[in-house]
Amino acid sequence: MRPLVGIASVSLLFAATAVAQVHETIHVNLVEVPVTVVSRAGDPVRGLKKENFELFDQRKKVAITSFDVIDFSSPDYKRASPLNPAARRSFLLLFDLSFASPVGLTKAKEAALNFIARGMQQRDLAAIGTIDVQRGFRLLTAFTTDRNILSAAVASPRSFQSSDPLQIAGTEITDLVPSSNLPVTDSSSGRFDDVAADINAEIQRGQNRLNDQFNRARIERQVNLLGGLARTLRMLPGRKEVVFFSEGFDPRLVRGRDVRASGEAMEEMSQVETGEVWKVDTDNRYGDTQSLSAVEQMARFFRGSDVVLNAVDIEGVRVQNDAQNGATINSNDGLFLLSNPTGGEVFHNSNDLSRDLDRMLRQQEVVYVLGFQAPTTKQGQFHALKVRVDGAPGARVFHRAGYYEAGAENDLERTLSNAEIVLNDIPQNDVRVAALAAPFPTTGNAQVPVILEINGDDLAAGAKSNRITADIYIYAFDDQGLVHDRIYQRLSLDLTKVGEKLRERGLKYYATLSLPAGKYSIKSLVRTIETDRKGYARTDLTVPGPDDVAVLPPFFFEAPGQWLMVKGASHDKTNSGYPFQINGEPFIPSAEVQVKNGQVRQFAVFVYNATPDEVAWETSISDASGGAHGTEPRLVRELAGQDVTKLMFQYAPEHLGQGVARLDVTVRKKGSADFRKATVPLNVE
């Protein structure tokens, strides 16, 4: 007999940590403030306690009601589950498609791929996006742990396209004043050249102003897009780090002329002294008020949403003095204009972008999460926050600068919110969902049916018409955070036809994944389109290899006709057919097992790659308090098929207290201490 390995343990798990959601009836909201403290040398400061922190909301000191410390380099962090979403690190790798060269974008993609492959830790979240002043912001992926999707998105973001209509306009302006139409005077006086030079200079000044206006509009468009992006990210918990790969824009167009541009200053002074004040471009000299206001508003959105913009100068080492042309201004100050107000920094003058990103990760190794109770008064209202730290002299403190009271979500926020539920296992109880997933070994990938039991009353609640539309998302994450298979399906239900059946019990949805051997978390999200009601379930299981002895979870039989049955998508490449069968007769398994004292239920246990005479088995029942219960299931039948043994049991609980109990089935190799245990929760009515 082969060794016993890969035995599945299936249970319905809900994460204990949830992000507080604000509804109209809730008057107090838990606000969590992630804080990082960095020494002068750029190292994270460890060992701080709750007493070292003071927290202020709108300049009023508030009591810190919860305190958590996450050290991302600690083995305890890697074992912690679930992880507080407020402490989880989230990175948006954002590619600038407007102010970047093809060479710079190539360097940015290389650095991003290296960051995904070696910089991110297993439980870090990342998303990929592009920003283009012509096409707007595009989110290529939601925040995810799946490095395969992230790498694919980085390798092929939308191609960079550069256009400059002002060059056409400049040519058109020049053509309107051809040399044959210039004023003609006595050439011996030399004044013709002076007049032509003045006219050409005026034309050039006009062209430069038009060019500046166009580029300034592009900058304002990018700044507004960044602000809108930050506002969208406000609903995600914890600090979000935007890593902005860009070469930056000309800062002169926002804040005015660089003080080093002495030639321009002398020319302006001469124009003022000669009374030619109209030639002085005040925006070029003092900055543009509208552009500066846009930057300030963008910074407020970033601070209020707990988003930090770290800009990576993808131009690399900039040359300020050229051997042929002398001193030149090649500034990345435009990146500083964007990053500094958000609390971020600029990684510049470096041709090693990966090292810069490693330094950013190093500073965030330790996160202190401060929680306090905040009253909910007005949706969308901004609250400024301030954190003071004792016991770390000379250290820099980074924290969210404020928060917005919760408000309505737009489409992009809703997409990110749904992704966050799946990634952080956030309970959703508006729609009650129970899940069952079981791995059936085959010659290739295992056939993994997933059954969702969706409460019918919850699904139909709040419906304003005779039709309900629901989205079903199923993801299979391995223990490294990679998605190996997924299913998405939209269901449209006509209540005039199926409403009675739906409300009587609910909807049972059946789909099939295809997974290689390994450990997985099957995460299922159900969302109604009309009411935005959600339900979530997670099931952990181990998929055995095709030759491993495997014990599947106990399958409790249900009578047909009780549920509204919906067959979903199937990714089973072996075409194995419906796996829940006894002697060729199909049965319907329960995802959520309901039992009553004195009521008989039947269930089956499937053991693969073992015959009945090779294994010994035992069952046990634990009640809600965890104590063993005397009444145990009774074996009524053994069936031996090809590569599988099916054990059929009857179980009638007696004197079992109401609540959650547990059924364990332990299979042993005869004559050996090697064993595995399959488990299923029981709801005792």
C-alpha positions, 0 to 999 in steps of 0.5 A: 500500500502507498503512503497516506498523503494529501488527505483533504480537510474541508471546513468553512472558514471566516476570517476573524478580522474585518474592516468596519463598514459604515452604514446609515445605522452605524454611528461609530466607526473603527479607524485604523492608522498604520504607522511606520517609524524610520531611523536616520539611517533608513532602518525601521524602528522596532520595539515601540509600545502603545504608550509611545504613541499619541493620536489626534483626530482633527487636532483632538487627542483620541484614545487608542483602543487597539494596537497591533505590530506587524514585522514583515521580516518576522517568522511569526508574521509569515505564520499569522492568519488572518492578517489585519488588512490595515497592516497588509502592504499594498503596492500599485505599480503605475506606469506613466505613458505621457512623460516617459521615453521608450528607453525609460519605460523599458527600464521601468518594466525591468525594475517592476518585474524584479520587484514582483519576483524578488521584492514582494513577500508572499502576502504583499498585494500589488496592482498594475496600472497605467496613466495617460493624459489622453486615455486616462487611468487604466487599472490592468489588475486589481490588488492581488498576490498572483505574481503571474498576472502581475508579471504579464501585465507589466510585460505588456502595458499599453504602448507609449504614444507621444503626440505634440500638436503644438509643433503643427500649430507653430509651423502654421503660425510661421507660414502666416508671416512669410518673408516676402510679406515682411516690411521692406525698408532701405537695406543700407540702414540695416533696420530690415534685419532688426525688424525681421528679428523682432517679428520672428522673436515675437512669433517664437514667444507666441509659439512658446506660450502656446506650447507651454499652455498645451503642456501645462494642460497635460500636466494638470490632466495628469495631476487630476488623474492621480488625485482621482486615483487616490480618491478611488483607493480610499476604501481599501484598508491600510497604506497604499504605496503608489510606485510611479515610474516616470521621467517627470514633467517640466516643473517650470510650468507649475511652480515657475522658472528655475532660479538657475535660469539666469539667462531668462531672468536677465532677458525679463529684466531687460524687457521690463526696463525697456517698457516691453512688459507684455513680453514677460510670461508671468506664468513662466516666472511665478508659476501657474496658480491653477496648476499649483491648486491642482497639485494641492488638491491631489495631495489632499486626496492622497493624504486622506486616502492613506496613499503615498506616491513614491516616484521612480525617476526612470531617466536614471542619472541626469546630466546637469552639465554638458561638455558641448552645450555647457550648463543645462537644466535637466530637472526631475523636480516635477516628480518631487512636486507630486511625491513630497506632499503625499509623504513619499520620496523620489528615487533619482539619479540612479541607474539601479531602480531595483535597489531603490525599490528594495530600500523602500521595502526596507523602510516598511518592514515594521508597521504599528497599527493604531485603532480608535473609535470615530463618530460617523457624522457626514459621508465623505467628510475629511478628518485630518490625523496626526501621530506623535511618537516618543522613544525614537529620537531623530526618527521619521514618522510616516502615517496616514494623514487623514481619512474620509467618512465612508460614502457611495462607491463608484464602479472602480471602487466597487471592483477594488472592494470585491477584490479586497474581500477575496484577498483578505477573507473579509466576511460578507453576511448579507447573502449567506453562502456555504461552500464545499470543495473536494479534490477527485484525483485523475491522471492529470490535474485533479477534478475539483467540484465546488458547490455553493449553497446560496440562501434564496431569501437573502438573494431576493431581498431588496429586489425591485423587479421580477429579475435578479442578477448575481455575479459568482466569483470562484478563485483557487489560490495556492499557498504562495498566493498564485491563482491556478484556476478561477470561474466567473459567471453571471446568473439572471433569475426570473422570479416569476418562474423560479421565485417560489423555489428560490425562496423555499430553500435557495440556490445550489450552484455547481462548478468544476475547477482543474488543479494540480497537486498542492494546498489551496484556498477556494474563495467564493464571492457572490454579489447581487447586481441590483442591491450590491448584497454580498456573500463570501465563503472560503474552503481550504483543501489539499489536492493529492497527486494521482497516485496518492492515497487520498481521503475526501471529506464526508459527503452528506446526501440530500434529497433531490428537489429541495434546491434550485439547481444551477450547473456552472462552468467546468474546467475538468480537462479529463471529462470525468463526469459528475463525481458524486455517485454511488454504484452509478447513481448520482447524489447531491452532497450538502455544502452546509450540513444540518443535523437534528437529534434523532434524525437519520442522515447518510454520508459517504467517505471516498478513499482513493488508491486503497482497497477496503482490506488495506485501511482501518477507519474510525469516526468521532463527533465533537460538540460545540464545546469541543468535547467528544460525543458518544454517539458515532456514525455506523458503517452500513456499506463498503463499495470497492471500485476502480482505484476508490473505496466508498464507505457509506455511513448512517448517523443519527445524533442524540443529545447533541447540543445546538450549535456547531459540532464537528465530524472527524473521519480518521483513516489509518494504514493497517499495522502503521501509525500513519493516518490522516483526518477528514473533517466536516462541520455540522450545524445542530438544529 
